[in-house]
Each structure stands twice: as structure tokens, then as C-alpha cells.
């Protein structure tokens, strides 16, 4: 239950930060922030998967 609710707060914070960047007109920052968040998130999952198979 905690992880489920934590996902809601994490995503809403992520969306709010993007909205604040949009209102300030920083389009490049939105693109970089969103892209890097997704790419680094998948990279962290992949790295965890690889390390779990090694151990």
C-alpha cells in the first residue's frame, strides 16, 4: 500500500515540476528533465536487473 501511494505522490510532483517549467517558458528544460528522468529511470532498472543476476 505504501509503494502504491508513494507512486501517486512521486508522479504528481514530477507533473507539477513540469507544469511549473511550462509556465515559466522553459521548454528546453521540460524536454531535458522529462527525457533524462525516463532514460535514467530505465537505466537504473536495467542496472538493478543485471546486478541481481550477477549476485
PQR file of N, CA, C, O and H, with PARSE charges and radii, in Angstrom:
ATOM      1  N   UNK A   1       0.819  -1.189   0.000 -0.4000 1.5000
ATOM      2  CA  UNK A   1       0.000   0.000   0.000 -0.0000 2.0000
ATOM      3  C   UNK A   1       0.868   1.260   0.000  0.5500 1.7000
ATOM      4  O   UNK A   1       0.549   2.232  -0.684 -0.5500 1.4000
ATOM      5  N   UNK A   2       1.956   1.246   0.759 -0.4000 1.5000
ATOM      6  CA  UNK A   2       2.820   2.425   0.838 -0.0000 2.0000
ATOM      7  C   UNK A   2       3.442   2.724  -0.523  0.5500 1.7000
ATOM      8  O   UNK A   2       3.471   3.878  -0.948 -0.5500 1.4000
ATOM      9  H   UNK A   2       2.216   0.456   1.315  0.4000 1.0000
ATOM     10  N   UNK A   3       3.937   1.701  -1.207 -0.4000 1.5000
ATOM     11  CA  UNK A   3       4.531   1.907  -2.522 -0.0000 2.0000
ATOM     12  C   UNK A   3       3.532   2.411  -3.537  0.5500 1.7000
ATOM     13  O   UNK A   3       3.863   3.230  -4.395 -0.5500 1.4000
ATOM     14  H   UNK A   3       3.914   0.763  -0.862  0.4000 1.0000
ATOM     15  N   UNK A   4       2.301   1.919  -3.440 -0.4000 1.5000
ATOM     16  CA  UNK A   4       1.245   2.356  -4.350 -0.0000 2.0000
ATOM     17  C   UNK A   4       0.951   3.840  -4.151  0.5500 1.7000
ATOM     18  O   UNK A   4       0.874   4.595  -5.120 -0.5500 1.4000
ATOM     19  H   UNK A   4       2.032   1.254  -2.744  0.4000 1.0000
ATOM     20  N   UNK A   5       0.790   4.254  -2.911 -0.4000 1.5000
ATOM     21  CA  UNK A   5       0.512   5.668  -2.607 -0.0000 2.0000
ATOM     22  C   UNK A   5       1.733   6.539  -2.903  0.5500 1.7000
ATOM     23  O   UNK A   5       1.590   7.684  -3.332 -0.5500 1.4000
ATOM     24  H   UNK A   5       0.852   3.641  -2.124  0.4000 1.0000
ATOM     25  N   UNK A   6       2.922   6.004  -2.677 -0.4000 1.5000
ATOM     26  CA  UNK A   6       4.144   6.741  -2.985 -0.0000 2.0000
ATOM     27  C   UNK A   6       4.277   7.030  -4.464  0.5500 1.7000
ATOM     28  O   UNK A   6       4.811   8.067  -4.857 -0.5500 1.4000
ATOM     29  H   UNK A   6       3.038   5.074  -2.328  0.4000 1.0000
ATOM     30  N   UNK A   7       3.790   6.112  -5.284 -0.4000 1.5000
ATOM     31  CA  UNK A   7       3.807   6.334  -6.724 -0.0000 2.0000
ATOM     32  C   UNK A   7       2.958   7.521  -7.133  0.5500 1.7000
ATOM     33  O   UNK A   7       3.322   8.269  -8.041 -0.5500 1.4000
ATOM     34  H   UNK A   7       3.356   5.270  -4.964  0.4000 1.0000
ATOM     35  N   UNK A   8       1.824   7.696  -6.462 -0.4000 1.5000
ATOM     36  CA  UNK A   8       0.966   8.842  -6.760 -0.0000 2.0000
ATOM     37  C   UNK A   8       1.661  10.157  -6.412  0.5500 1.7000
ATOM     38  O   UNK A   8       1.618  11.104  -7.197 -0.5500 1.4000
ATOM     39  H   UNK A   8       1.529   7.089  -5.725  0.4000 1.0000
ATOM     40  N   UNK A   9       2.296  10.221  -5.254 -0.4000 1.5000
ATOM     41  CA  UNK A   9       2.943  11.476  -4.856 -0.0000 2.0000
ATOM     42  C   UNK A   9       4.163  11.762  -5.718  0.5500 1.7000
ATOM     43  O   UNK A   9       4.434  12.920  -6.037 -0.5500 1.4000
ATOM     44  H   UNK A   9       2.332   9.451  -4.616  0.4000 1.0000
ATOM     45  N   UNK A  10       4.899  10.728  -6.096 -0.4000 1.5000
ATOM     46  CA  UNK A  10       6.064  10.925  -6.951 -0.0000 2.0000
ATOM     47  C   UNK A  10       5.647  11.436  -8.314  0.5500 1.7000
ATOM     48  O   UNK A  10       6.244  12.381  -8.831 -0.5500 1.4000
ATOM     49  H   UNK A  10       4.678   9.788  -5.837  0.4000 1.0000
ATOM     50  N   UNK A  11       4.618  10.818  -8.910 -0.4000 1.5000
ATOM     51  CA  UNK A  11       4.186  11.248 -10.236 -0.0000 2.0000
ATOM     52  C   UNK A  11       3.582  12.640 -10.201  0.5500 1.7000
ATOM     53  O   UNK A  11       3.796  13.428 -11.122 -0.5500 1.4000
ATOM     54  H   UNK A  11       4.133  10.051  -8.490  0.4000 1.0000
ATOM     55  N   UNK A  12       2.828  12.957  -9.151 -0.4000 1.5000
ATOM     56  CA  UNK A  12       2.229  14.293  -9.084 -0.0000 2.0000
ATOM     57  C   UNK A  12       3.304  15.364  -8.905  0.5500 1.7000
ATOM     58  O   UNK A  12       3.165  16.466  -9.435 -0.5500 1.4000
ATOM     59  H   UNK A  12       2.653  12.317  -8.403  0.4000 1.0000
ATOM     60  N   UNK A  13       4.361  15.063  -8.175 -0.4000 1.5000
ATOM     61  CA  UNK A  13       5.479  16.012  -8.044 -0.0000 2.0000
ATOM     62  C   UNK A  13       6.179  16.200  -9.380  0.5500 1.7000
ATOM     63  O   UNK A  13       6.532  17.321  -9.747 -0.5500 1.4000
ATOM     64  H   UNK A  13       4.474  14.167  -7.745  0.4000 1.0000
ATOM     65  N   UNK A  14       6.377  15.120 -10.099 -0.4000 1.5000
ATOM     66  CA  UNK A  14       7.001  15.168 -11.423 -0.0000 2.0000
ATOM     67  C   UNK A  14       6.160  16.011 -12.380  0.5500 1.7000
ATOM     68  O   UNK A  14       6.696  16.847 -13.107 -0.5500 1.4000
ATOM     69  H   UNK A  14       6.090  14.209  -9.800  0.4000 1.0000
ATOM     70  N   UNK A  15       4.849  15.794 -12.382 -0.4000 1.5000
ATOM     71  CA  UNK A  15       3.954  16.558 -13.250 -0.0000 2.0000
ATOM     72  C   UNK A  15       3.922  18.026 -12.842  0.5500 1.7000
ATOM     73  O   UNK A  15       3.902  18.907 -13.702 -0.5500 1.4000
ATOM     74  H   UNK A  15       4.413  15.115 -11.792  0.4000 1.0000
ATOM     75  N   UNK A  16       3.918  18.295 -11.552 -0.4000 1.5000
ATOM     76  CA  UNK A  16       3.896  19.679 -11.068 -0.0000 2.0000
ATOM     77  C   UNK A  16       5.169  20.426 -11.461  0.5500 1.7000
ATOM     78  O   UNK A  16       5.106  21.592 -11.852 -0.5500 1.4000
ATOM     79  H   UNK A  16       3.934  17.580 -10.854  0.4000 1.0000
ATOM     80  N   UNK A  17       6.311  19.769 -11.363 -0.4000 1.5000
ATOM     81  CA  UNK A  17       7.564  20.413 -11.753 -0.0000 2.0000
ATOM     82  C   UNK A  17       7.570  20.723 -13.246  0.5500 1.7000
ATOM     83  O   UNK A  17       8.050  21.780 -13.658 -0.5500 1.4000
ATOM     84  H   UNK A  17       6.362  18.822 -11.046  0.4000 1.0000
ATOM     85  N   UNK A  18       7.041  19.809 -14.058 -0.4000 1.5000
ATOM     86  CA  UNK A  18       6.945  20.074 -15.492 -0.0000 2.0000
ATOM     87  C   UNK A  18       6.000  21.233 -15.776  0.5500 1.7000
ATOM     88  O   UNK A  18       6.272  22.057 -16.648 -0.5500 1.4000
ATOM     89  H   UNK A  18       6.652  18.951 -13.723  0.4000 1.0000
ATOM     90  N   UNK A  19       4.903  21.300 -15.052 -0.4000 1.5000
ATOM     91  CA  UNK A  19       3.941  22.385 -15.236 -0.0000 2.0000
ATOM     92  C   UNK A  19       4.558  23.733 -14.851  0.5500 1.7000
ATOM     93  O   UNK A  19       4.338  24.736 -15.530 -0.5500 1.4000
ATOM     94  H   UNK A  19       4.682  20.630 -14.344  0.4000 1.0000
ATOM     95  N   UNK A  20       5.322  23.751 -13.771 -0.4000 1.5000
ATOM     96  CA  UNK A  20       5.989  25.000 -13.365 -0.0000 2.0000
ATOM     97  C   UNK A  20       7.007  25.438 -14.418  0.5500 1.7000
ATOM     98  O   UNK A  20       7.131  26.631 -14.697 -0.5500 1.4000
ATOM     99  H   UNK A  20       5.500  22.936 -13.220  0.4000 1.0000
ATOM    100  N   UNK A  21       7.729  24.493 -14.999 -0.4000 1.5000
ATOM    101  CA  UNK A  21       8.668  24.831 -16.069 -0.0000 2.0000
ATOM    102  C   UNK A  21       7.928  25.344 -17.299  0.5500 1.7000
ATOM    103  O   UNK A  21       8.396  26.263 -17.971 -0.5500 1.4000
ATOM    104  H   UNK A  21       7.628  23.524 -14.773  0.4000 1.0000
ATOM    105  N   UNK A  22       6.781  24.756 -17.593 -0.4000 1.5000
ATOM    106  CA  UNK A  22       5.982  25.195 -18.736 -0.0000 2.0000
ATOM    107  C   UNK A  22       5.497  26.625 -18.542  0.5500 1.7000
ATOM    108  O   UNK A  22       5.558  27.434 -19.467 -0.5500 1.4000
ATOM    109  H   UNK A  22       6.400  24.009 -17.047  0.4000 1.0000
ATOM    110  N   UNK A  23       5.021  26.936 -17.353 -0.4000 1.5000
ATOM    111  CA  UNK A  23       4.537  28.287 -17.064 -0.0000 2.0000
ATOM    112  C   UNK A  23       5.658  29.322 -17.119  0.5500 1.7000
ATOM    113  O   UNK A  23       5.413  30.487 -17.432 -0.5500 1.4000
ATOM    114  H   UNK A  23       4.972  26.279 -16.601  0.4000 1.0000
ATOM    115  N   UNK A  24       6.873  28.905 -16.819 -0.4000 1.5000
ATOM    116  CA  UNK A  24       7.995  29.844 -16.879 -0.0000 2.0000
ATOM    117  C   UNK A  24       8.601  29.914 -18.282  0.5500 1.7000
ATOM    118  O   UNK A  24       9.533  30.683 -18.520 -0.5500 1.4000
ATOM    119  H   UNK A  24       7.072  27.959 -16.564  0.4000 1.0000
ATOM    120  N   UNK A  25       8.073  29.110 -19.213 -0.4000 1.5000
ATOM    121  CA  UNK A  25       8.512  29.168 -20.606 -0.0000 2.0000
ATOM    122  C   UNK A  25       9.807  28.443 -20.896  0.5500 1.7000
ATOM    123  O   UNK A  25      10.435  28.700 -21.923 -0.5500 1.4000
ATOM    124  H   UNK A  25       7.316  28.485 -19.021  0.4000 1.0000
ATOM    125  N   UNK A  26      10.217  27.562 -20.036 -0.4000 1.5000
ATOM    126  CA  UNK A  26      11.478  26.852 -20.222 -0.0000 2.0000
ATOM    127  C   UNK A  26      11.244  25.507 -20.907  0.5500 1.7000
ATOM    128  O   UNK A  26      11.276  24.451 -20.273 -0.5500 1.4000
ATOM    129  H   UNK A  26       9.707  27.354 -19.201  0.4000 1.0000
ATOM    130  N   UNK A  27      11.009  25.574 -22.206 -0.4000 1.5000
ATOM    131  CA  UNK A  27      10.663  24.375 -22.972 -0.0000 2.0000
ATOM    132  C   UNK A  27      11.831  23.396 -23.030  0.5500 1.7000
ATOM    133  O   UNK A  27      11.636  22.189 -22.888 -0.5500 1.4000
ATOM    134  H   UNK A  27      10.982  26.431 -22.720  0.4000 1.0000
ATOM    135  N   UNK A  28      13.031  23.902 -23.236 -0.4000 1.5000
ATOM    136  CA  UNK A  28      14.200  23.017 -23.291 -0.0000 2.0000
ATOM    137  C   UNK A  28      14.394  22.289 -21.962  0.5500 1.7000
ATOM    138  O   UNK A  28      14.757  21.112 -21.943 -0.5500 1.4000
ATOM    139  H   UNK A  28      13.189  24.882 -23.351  0.4000 1.0000
ATOM    140  N   UNK A  29      14.157  22.977 -20.868 -0.4000 1.5000
ATOM    141  CA  UNK A  29      14.276  22.343 -19.551 -0.0000 2.0000
ATOM    142  C   UNK A  29      13.248  21.237 -19.373  0.5500 1.7000
ATOM    143  O   UNK A  29      13.549  20.201 -18.780 -0.5500 1.4000
ATOM    144  H   UNK A  29      13.863  23.933 -20.883  0.4000 1.0000
ATOM    145  N   UNK A  30      12.036  21.445 -19.882 -0.4000 1.5000
ATOM    146  CA  UNK A  30      10.994  20.409 -19.803 -0.0000 2.0000
ATOM    147  C   UNK A  30      11.434  19.172 -20.573  0.5500 1.7000
ATOM    148  O   UNK A  30      11.327  18.047 -20.086 -0.5500 1.4000
ATOM    149  H   UNK A  30      11.791  22.287 -20.363  0.4000 1.0000
ATOM    150  N   UNK A  31      11.930  19.400 -21.783 -0.4000 1.5000
ATOM    151  CA  UNK A  31      12.350  18.280 -22.631 -0.0000 2.0000
ATOM    152  C   UNK A  31      13.492  17.508 -21.968  0.5500 1.7000
ATOM    153  O   UNK A  31      13.459  16.279 -21.905 -0.5500 1.4000
ATOM    154  H   UNK A  31      12.018  20.314 -22.179  0.4000 1.0000
ATOM    155  N   UNK A  32      14.497  18.229 -21.477 -0.4000 1.5000
ATOM    156  CA  UNK A  32      15.634  17.565 -20.834 -0.0000 2.0000
ATOM    157  C   UNK A  32      15.227  16.854 -19.550  0.5500 1.7000
ATOM    158  O   UNK A  32      15.619  15.710 -19.321 -0.5500 1.4000
ATOM    159  H   UNK A  32      14.524  19.227 -21.529  0.4000 1.0000
ATOM    160  N   UNK A  33      14.447  17.524 -18.718 -0.4000 1.5000
ATOM    161  CA  UNK A  33      14.032  16.951 -17.431 -0.0000 2.0000
ATOM    162  C   UNK A  33      13.217  15.677 -17.632  0.5500 1.7000
ATOM    163  O   UNK A  33      13.463  14.660 -16.983 -0.5500 1.4000
ATOM    164  H   UNK A  33      14.129  18.453 -18.904  0.4000 1.0000
ATOM    165  N   UNK A  34      12.247  15.745 -18.535 -0.4000 1.5000
ATOM    166  CA  UNK A  34      11.393  14.580 -18.773 -0.0000 2.0000
ATOM    167  C   UNK A  34      12.179  13.443 -19.420  0.5500 1.7000
ATOM    168  O   UNK A  34      12.086  12.293 -18.991 -0.5500 1.4000
ATOM    169  H   UNK A  34      12.047  16.571 -19.062  0.4000 1.0000
ATOM    170  N   UNK A  35      12.949  13.770 -20.449 -0.4000 1.5000
ATOM    171  CA  UNK A  35      13.720  12.740 -21.155 -0.0000 2.0000
ATOM    172  C   UNK A  35      14.731  12.064 -20.237  0.5500 1.7000
ATOM    173  O   UNK A  35      14.817  10.837 -20.188 -0.5500 1.4000
ATOM    174  H   UNK A  35      13.024  14.705 -20.797  0.4000 1.0000
ATOM    175  N   UNK A  36      15.489  12.869 -19.517 -0.4000 1.5000
ATOM    176  CA  UNK A  36      16.506  12.290 -18.637 -0.0000 2.0000
ATOM    177  C   UNK A  36      15.889  11.502 -17.490  0.5500 1.7000
ATOM    178  O   UNK A  36      16.447  10.491 -17.066 -0.5500 1.4000
ATOM    179  H   UNK A  36      15.419  13.866 -19.557  0.4000 1.0000
ATOM    180  N   UNK A  37      14.750  11.950 -16.986 -0.4000 1.5000
ATOM    181  CA  UNK A  37      14.081  11.205 -15.913 -0.0000 2.0000
ATOM    182  C   UNK A  37      13.676   9.817 -16.387  0.5500 1.7000
ATOM    183  O   UNK A  37      13.875   8.828 -15.681 -0.5500 1.4000
ATOM    184  H   UNK A  37      14.297  12.772 -17.331  0.4000 1.0000
ATOM    185  N   UNK A  38      13.109   9.750 -17.579 -0.4000 1.5000
ATOM    186  CA  UNK A  38      12.664   8.457 -18.114 -0.0000 2.0000
ATOM    187  C   UNK A  38      13.864   7.582 -18.470  0.5500 1.7000
ATOM    188  O   UNK A  38      13.907   6.406 -18.107 -0.5500 1.4000
ATOM    189  H   UNK A  38      12.947  10.553 -18.153  0.4000 1.0000
ATOM    190  N   UNK A  39      14.834   8.150 -19.176 -0.4000 1.5000
ATOM    191  CA  UNK A  39      16.000   7.372 -19.607 -0.0000 2.0000
ATOM    192  C   UNK A  39      16.794   6.860 -18.404  0.5500 1.7000
ATOM    193  O   UNK A  39      17.155   5.684 -18.352 -0.5500 1.4000
ATOM    194  H   UNK A  39      14.800   9.105 -19.470  0.4000 1.0000
ATOM    195  N   UNK A  40      17.064   7.734 -17.448 -0.4000 1.5000
ATOM    196  CA  UNK A  40      17.834   7.314 -16.270 -0.0000 2.0000
ATOM    197  C   UNK A  40      17.047   6.341 -15.401  0.5500 1.7000
ATOM    198  O   UNK A  40      17.633   5.480 -14.744 -0.5500 1.4000
ATOM    199  H   UNK A  40      16.771   8.689 -17.491  0.4000 1.0000
ATOM    200  N   UNK A  41      15.725   6.472 -15.395 -0.4000 1.5000
ATOM    201  CA  UNK A  41      14.894   5.517 -14.660 -0.0000 2.0000
ATOM    202  C   UNK A  41      15.000   4.120 -15.244  0.5500 1.7000
ATOM    203  O   UNK A  41      15.173   3.143 -14.516 -0.5500 1.4000
ATOM    204  H   UNK A  41      15.249   7.171 -15.928  0.4000 1.0000
ATOM    205  N   UNK A  42      14.896   4.030 -16.579 -0.4000 1.5000
ATOM    206  CA  UNK A  42      15.032   2.727 -17.229 -0.0000 2.0000
ATOM    207  C   UNK A  42      16.444   2.176 -17.062  0.5500 1.7000
ATOM    208  O   UNK A  42      16.630   0.972 -16.885 -0.5500 1.4000
ATOM    209  H   UNK A  42      14.756   4.824 -17.171  0.4000 1.0000
ATOM    210  N   UNK A  43      17.433   3.055 -17.120 -0.4000 1.5000
ATOM    211  CA  UNK A  43      18.816   2.627 -16.928 -0.0000 2.0000
ATOM    212  C   UNK A  43      19.024   2.067 -15.519  0.5500 1.7000
ATOM    213  O   UNK A  43      19.724   1.068 -15.349 -0.5500 1.4000
ATOM    214  H   UNK A  43      17.283   4.033 -17.264  0.4000 1.0000
ATOM    215  N   UNK A  44      18.433   2.691 -14.529 -0.4000 1.5000
ATOM    216  CA  UNK A  44      18.548   2.205 -13.149 -0.0000 2.0000
ATOM    217  C   UNK A  44      17.884   0.842 -12.988  0.5500 1.7000
ATOM    218  O   UNK A  44      18.409  -0.030 -12.295 -0.5500 1.4000
ATOM    219  H   UNK A  44      17.865   3.502 -14.668  0.4000 1.0000
ATOM    220  N   UNK A  45      16.733   0.659 -13.628 -0.4000 1.5000
ATOM    221  CA  UNK A  45      16.050  -0.641 -13.568 -0.0000 2.0000
ATOM    222  C   UNK A  45      16.899  -1.708 -14.246  0.5500 1.7000
ATOM    223  O   UNK A  45      17.053  -2.809 -13.718 -0.5500 1.4000
ATOM    224  H   UNK A  45      16.307   1.367 -14.191  0.4000 1.0000
ATOM    225  N   UNK A  46      17.450  -1.389 -15.411 -0.4000 1.5000
ATOM    226  CA  UNK A  46      18.285  -2.348 -16.133 -0.0000 2.0000
ATOM    227  C   UNK A  46      19.532  -2.701 -15.323  0.5500 1.7000
ATOM    228  O   UNK A  46      19.912  -3.868 -15.234 -0.5500 1.4000
ATOM    229  H   UNK A  46      17.325  -0.494 -15.840  0.4000 1.0000
ATOM    230  N   UNK A  47      20.162  -1.690 -14.737 -0.4000 1.5000
ATOM    231  CA  UNK A  47      21.349  -1.938 -13.921 -0.0000 2.0000
ATOM    232  C   UNK A  47      21.014  -2.820 -12.719  0.5500 1.7000
ATOM    233  O   UNK A  47      21.788  -3.711 -12.370 -0.5500 1.4000
ATOM    234  H   UNK A  47      19.854  -0.742 -14.808  0.4000 1.0000
ATOM    235  N   UNK A  48      19.883  -2.579 -12.096 -0.4000 1.5000
ATOM    236  CA  UNK A  48      19.444  -3.427 -10.987 -0.0000 2.0000
ATOM    237  C   UNK A  48      19.202  -4.852 -11.427  0.5500 1.7000
ATOM    238  O   UNK A  48      19.530  -5.797 -10.708 -0.5500 1.4000
ATOM    239  H   UNK A  48      19.254  -1.855 -12.380  0.4000 1.0000
ATOM    240  N   UNK A  49      18.621  -5.011 -12.619 -0.4000 1.5000
ATOM    241  CA  UNK A  49      18.367  -6.347 -13.169 -0.0000 2.0000
ATOM    242  C   UNK A  49      19.685  -7.084 -13.418  0.5500 1.7000
ATOM    243  O   UNK A  49      19.830  -8.252 -13.057 -0.5500 1.4000
ATOM    244  H   UNK A  49      18.355  -4.244 -13.202  0.4000 1.0000
ATOM    245  N   UNK A  50      20.638  -6.394 -14.035 -0.4000 1.5000
ATOM    246  CA  UNK A  50      21.935  -7.009 -14.334 -0.0000 2.0000
ATOM    247  C   UNK A  50      22.658  -7.383 -13.040  0.5500 1.7000
ATOM    248  O   UNK A  50      23.185  -8.488 -12.916 -0.5500 1.4000
ATOM    249  H   UNK A  50      20.521  -5.446 -14.328  0.4000 1.0000
ATOM    250  N   UNK A  51      22.682  -6.471 -12.090 -0.4000 1.5000
ATOM    251  CA  UNK A  51      23.367  -6.757 -10.825 -0.0000 2.0000
ATOM    252  C   UNK A  51      22.697  -7.884 -10.050  0.5500 1.7000
ATOM    253  O   UNK A  51      23.378  -8.663  -9.383 -0.5500 1.4000
ATOM    254  H   UNK A  51      22.254  -5.573 -12.191  0.4000 1.0000
ATOM    255  N   UNK A  52      21.382  -7.980 -10.130 -0.4000 1.5000
ATOM    256  CA  UNK A  52      20.696  -9.064  -9.417 -0.0000 2.0000
ATOM    257  C   UNK A  52      21.009 -10.419 -10.039  0.5500 1.7000
ATOM    258  O   UNK A  52      21.024 -11.431  -9.339 -0.5500 1.4000
ATOM    259  H   UNK A  52      20.829  -7.347 -10.672  0.4000 1.0000
ATOM    260  N   UNK A  53      21.255 -10.450 -11.332 -0.4000 1.5000
ATOM    261  CA  UNK A  53      21.625 -11.713 -11.977 -0.0000 2.0000
ATOM    262  C   UNK A  53      23.066 -12.108 -11.668  0.5500 1.7000
ATOM    263  O   UNK A  53      23.395 -13.293 -11.635 -0.5500 1.4000
ATOM    264  H   UNK A  53      21.242  -9.628 -11.901  0.4000 1.0000
ATOM    265  N   UNK A  54      23.915 -11.124 -11.444 -0.4000 1.5000
ATOM    266  CA  UNK A  54      25.306 -11.411 -11.094 -0.0000 2.0000
ATOM    267  C   UNK A  54      25.393 -11.968  -9.676  0.5500 1.7000
ATOM    268  O   UNK A  54      26.148 -12.903  -9.407 -0.5500 1.4000
ATOM    269  H   UNK A  54      23.647 -10.161 -11.471  0.4000 1.0000
ATOM    270  N   UNK A  55      24.618 -11.386  -8.786 -0.4000 1.5000
ATOM    271  CA  UNK A  55      24.667 -11.819  -7.391 -0.0000 2.0000
ATOM    272  C   UNK A  55      23.915 -13.111  -7.262  0.5500 1.7000
ATOM    273  O   UNK A  55      23.824 -13.666  -6.167 -0.5500 1.4000
ATOM    274  H   UNK A  55      24.005 -10.627  -9.004  0.4000 1.0000
TER
END
